[in-house]
Amino acid sequence: MVSITERFASIKGETAPLPALPVALYFHRFGTVGGGAQHNICLLANALCERGFHVHMVTWDGPDAVAFHTLDPRIVWSRLGFRHGAADKLRRTRVLADLLRDHRIRILVGFVMSGDKTVYAAAKLARTRLIVAERSAPTIYRLRYTFAQRWLSFRMLHLADRITVQMPDFVAGYPASLRDRIEVIPNPVPVAERRARPNQPGPYGRFNLLAAGRLDVEKRYECLIGAFARIAHDHSAWDVRIVGDGPKRETLRCLAAQGGVAERVRFEPWTSNLSGTYVTSHLFVMPSLWEGFPNALAEAMSHGLPAIGFRDAAGVAHLIADGETGWLADGLDNEAALARALSAAMTDGAERVRRGARAAESMSVYVPEAQFDRWARLLGKLVGGVVL
């Protein structure tokens, strides 16, 4: 692998590589928290190190925070701390701007930051080029934001030098005035070394319906539990396995009890390595209202698990091809429709195998090296107009 510094040196006719190009990756909170966004930021940071960038990680974590995912020891992680209130916003703006200037950061890549005015302000004060990495489909602005919030968020995005989205169809969801600065870079999906066996029961003849992700509002695990409760008596060999942490855990436990399926719905804490969980499951479900590029879904599919989601869920329906790699339930947040799709999939083992095999094939276009190379090329163009 030729590093970015070696490529710059070659282009400029130099005999020695240039100093490592300093870039910073921002995420609001990072330590001790697992999740798809954090994992992919770590993967990207490590990959950029390998390509010759000098990488800083910047978060509002406290000084004692510990990374949940593995970071290359060459990465400098600045934990700037966080307190509520206007005074701390001013402090954070000043501290971040000073950090960018002191370390001569050429580009700041901000993940999940469209509403964080301190990051925009710090980048402008430090004259650092800014990439806003959007992690959700633009439908989030319609589903979760008021008109005023949506207008302000789009105005803020005009301050970015580039915006990255994860699916080509997402570009049309932004104002026309932003589209010429949008780049499409999907998340990396590693090639799975092992495959699930969707038609082969596990111990004691049981089958697992797997869901994985943060236990939060937009994931709509309430809909999953309600749908499973509707059909559980028709599929007595099936259980639900939900892997993730978050504020909705106790609420979901209560819903399972109310639906009479508490003994068949199991909750497990998040883990950084779900490979063993995927290969011992038989069907994956993601009932989210929206996603960006859903990592758990993509990883499950790469392991040969057929998947189920909602037809109107951006991000989810972009990965699942109905009838080919999984099943799409009509609408969005429709418990009855999800129950029908679940029942159809749980009934037909041969079809789970066929669609699971197609699911694994479909993820091959997202191999990690290709996505990391896209990031390196984008950063190279911004720092020097060089196409890497």
N, C-alpha and C positions, 0 to 999 in steps of 0.2 A: 504494500500500500504506500503510495506517494503522499506525503503530508502536504498541507496547504502552503506551508512556508517554503518547501522545496519547489512547489509549482510556481509560487510568486517569484522566487529567485531565478528559475528557469526562464520565465516570461520576461523578466527585466534584464536578463543576460548576466546575472551575478554568479559567482562561483561558490559562494557560501550561502546557506539558508538564512532567511530573514529571522529576526526574533519572533517568538510565538505571538500570534495575533490575539490580543485580549478581548474576550467577549464575556458577557454576564448573562446568566439565566435567572429570572426572577419567578418566585412562587410565594404566595402569601404566608403559608405555614407549611413546614416540611417535616420536621423531626417527629419521630415516634408515630407517624400516621402512615398507614398503608393505603394504597389506592392506585387506580390506573394512571391518573395524571402524574402523580409523584414518581411512579415506576418509570414511565416513559421519559420524564425529564432526566432522571438518573441515567437511563440508557443513552439518551442524546448527549448528556454531558460527558459521559465516558467515551462515547464514539468521537466527539469533537476533540477530546484530549489525544486520542489515537491519531487523529488527522492533523495534529500540530497546532491546535488552538490552545491558548492559555485561558482556562475556563474558571470563572468565578460563579458561585452559587449565592444568591442573595435572597434572604427570607426575613420575615418579621418574628422568627422564633427567638426564644430566650437563649442566653449564652450556654446553657447546659443541655440544649436539645441534641438528640442523637438521631441519626438518619435511620429510617426503617429499611431502606434499600441500600445496596452497596454502591459506594462512590469511589472513583479512582483517587488514590492518595494525592495526586497532583492537583486536584480541584481545590480551590480556596473557597470555603463556605463561610460567608459573613452573616452572622445572626444578629440582626439589628434591634430586636426587641419590639414590643408593641404595648401601648396603653391606649385606652379609649380617650377621646376628646380632641378638640381642635389644637391644643398646644402640642400634643404628640404628633399630629399630622405635620405640623410645621417642623418639629424635630426630625421626623423621619424623612421629610423632603430634603432637609439640609444635610443629614447624615448620608443619605443615598447619593445625593449630588456630589458630596465631597469624596465618597468612595469611588464613584465613576471617574472623577477628575484625577484623584490621587493614583489610581491604578491604570489611568489612560485607557479606560474601556472604550473600544470603538463602537460596539453594538450591544444594546441591551435587548434581550428577548424576554418579553413578559408573558407568562402563562396565566390564564384566568385572571385578567387584570383590567377588563374593559371599563370597570367602574372605579378603579383606584387612581384618583387624581394625583396622589403624591408621586406615583411612579412616572406619570406623564410629565409632571412639573420638574422632577429631578433630572430626567433625561434631557429636557430642554435647557435647564440651567447648566448642565454639564456639557451640552452640545454633543451628546451621544446619540447615535442613530438608534431608532426604536422599531422593533418588530413586535407587534401584538399577535400572540398565538392564541387564536380562538379555540376553545376546547368543546364547545357545544354547537349544535346546529343553530342557525339564525332564528329558527322558530322560537327559541327561548325568549327572544325580545317581544314576541307577540303573546306568548303564553304566560310569561311571568312578570313583564314590565308594564308600567303604565305608559300612556302616550308621552308624557313628559320625560320619564326615565329613558324611554326608547330614543327620543330625540336627542337627549343629552349624551347617551352612550355613542350614538352615531357621530355626533359632533366631536366627541373626544377621539374617536377612531381616525378622524381627519388629521390628527396630530402625529399619527404613526407614519414611518417611512414605508413599511410593508405590513401587511396583515396576512397571516396564514390561516387557512381553513383546511378541513380534513377530507372533504368530499367535493368533487367538481360541481354538483348541483347546488351546493351551499352558496356559491358566488352570487347567484341571482337573488338571494335573500337579503342582500345588502343594497343600500342606495347606489344608484348608477355612478355617483361621484366618487365612490370608494373602489369600484371594481378594477380599475387599472392598477391598483397597488396590491391586489390580492393574489397570493400564491397558494396552490393546492399541494399540501404535503400530508399524506395519510400517516397514521401511526405505524410503527414497525410491528410485524407479526412473525415471530420466530417459527421456523418449520418444526413441527412437533416430532419428537423422536419416537413417541409411542402413540398408538391409536386406540380409541374407545371401541367397544364391541356393543353397539346399541341394541342388539337383539339377544345378547347372552346375559341371563340373570346373574346377579351377584350372590353373595352368601345367603343361604336360606331361601333361595329362589326369589329374592327381592330385586326391584328395579328402582333406580334413582332419577327423579326429576330435579335437575340442578339449576340453581340461580346463584349468581355471585355479583357482589357490588355493595356499595355503601347503603346502609339501611336508612334511606332518606326519602323525602316526599316524592321527588320526581321519578324514583325507581318503581313506585307503585306495587310493592310487594303485597299490599292489602288486596289488590285485585287478584294477584296470583293465589293467595290463600283462599279467597272467596271462590274463585273458579275451581280450585282443587276440591274444596268442600262440596261443591255441586256434583262432582263426578267420582268422588273417592269410593263410594260404595260399589261402583261399576268396575273399579280397577283396584282390587284389594291387594295386589302384589306390588303396588307402587307407593313410594314415599317421596316427600319433598325435602330437599337439602338446600338450605340457604346459607351461603358463606359470606360474611361481611360484618362490619361494625357500624354503629351509628345510633342516632337518637330514637329510632322507631322500634327497637328490638322488643321492648316490653309490650308496646301496643300490638305488635304482630303476634307475640305469644298469646295475648288475650284473644285476638281474633281467631287464632287457630283453635283455642279452647272453646270459644263460642260456636265455631263451626263443627265441633265434634271431631277434629282431626289433630288435636294436640300431640298425640302419640305418634303421628305419622309425619310431622313437620319438625325437622331438626335444624337448629341454629348452631353455626360454627364460627369462630373468630376468623378474621381475615388472615391470610398467609401470603408471603411473597412468592411462593411456588405452589401453583394450583395444578400442576401437571398430573399428579397422582389422583387428584379429585376428578379431573376431566375423564381420565381413562377408566375410572370405576363408575362412571355415570352412564346414562342411557338416552338422555334428552336434555337439552338446555333451553331455558326460557328466560326472556328479558322483557318484562311488561312495562318498560319505561315509557314516560310521556314524550321524552326526547333524549337524544344522546348527541355526541359529536362523532367520534369514532370509538364505539364501545369495545374496550380492550378485552374484557372478559368474554364477550360474545365472539370476537374474532379468534381468541385463543382456543375457546371451546370448539369452534368450527375447524380450526387447524388440527385438532386432535380427533377429528372425525365424528363430532357430535352434531346431529341435526338440531336445528334451533327453531324456536317459536317466538314471535313478537307481534306487535300491532302494525297493521298496514300504514297507518298515518303517523307512526313514530319516526321522525327524522333520525337518520343515523342507523337505527335498527333495520328499517326496511331497505336501506341502501346496501346492507350486507346480506340479508336473507332473501334469496330468490324463491318465491312461493312456488311449491311444486318441484323444485330442483334441489335446494340446499336446506329447506325447512318448510315451515308453515307460517303464514301471516293471517292473524285474526282480523276480521273487519273492524274498521274504526280505530278508536283510541280510548283506552281505559274502559273497555266494554267487557264486563265480567262474564256475561253469557257467551259472547263470541270467543273469548279466550278459553272458556270451558269446552266449547265445541272443538276448537283446534287442538287442545290438549288431548281430548278423548280420541280424536282421530289418530293422532301421532302415537299415543300409548297403546292403541289397539293393533297397530300394524308394524311388527318387528322388521319385516323384509323392507318396508318402505323407509324405516329409520336407517337401515344399513345403506340403502341406495342413496338417500339424501345426505347421509353423513359422509359418504365417500366423495360426493360432489362438493360438499362444504369444505372438506380439506383441500381439494383441488383449487377451489375458488380463492383461498387465502394465499396461494403461492405468489400472487402479484404484489404482495405487501412485504416481501423479504426485507429484513432490517437494513442491510447494507445499502440498498437502493434508496431507502428513505433518508438515511443519514447522509448519503451523498447529495441528495437534494438540499438538505440543510446547509451543507458545506458550500455548495454552489451559490445559494442565496446569500450567505454571509460574505463570501468572496466578492460577489457583485456589489454589495453595499459598501465594503471597505475600500475597494479600489477599482470598481468597474471591470473586474476580471472574471470571466466565466471559467469556473473550475471543472 
